[in-house]
Amino acid sequence: MPNETPGGLDFTGADCRGWMHEAGFRDTRIEHLIGAQWMVIGVK
């Protein structure tokens, strides 16, 4: 489930969860939305 940036780079949900963990977020999870869309949720 890649997250595409305007510059064309792809990041996985696992990448986002890692960055959030480094920023102090806990209990992160990936939630599927519609089609190829998803979101990463975390508690800080």
SVG drawing of the C-alpha trace seen along z (x, -y; Angstrom):
<svg xmlns="http://www.w3.org/2000/svg" viewBox="-14 -17 27 19">
<polyline fill="none" stroke="black" stroke-width="0.4" points="0.0,0.0 2.3,-2.8 1.7,-6.4 2.7,-8.5 4.1,-12.0 3.9,-14.8 7.5,-14.1 6.7,-10.6 8.3,-8.7 6.5,-5.7 6.5,-5.0 4.9,-2.0 2.6,-2.0 5.5,-0.4 7.7,-3.3 5.1,-5.7 4.7,-3.7 8.4,-3.7 8.6,-7.5 5.7,-8.0 7.3,-5.7 10.6,-7.8 8.5,-10.9 7.0,-9.5 3.7,-7.9 2.5,-4.6 -0.2,-2.2 0.2,-2.9 -1.9,-1.0 -2.7,-1.0 -6.4,-1.3 -7.5,-0.6 -9.9,-3.2 -11.3,-2.8 -9.5,-1.3 -5.7,-1.8 -6.0,-4.4 -5.0,-3.9 -4.2,-5.9 -1.8,-5.4 -3.2,-6.2 -1.2,-6.6 -1.5,-8.0 1.0,-10.4"/>
</svg>
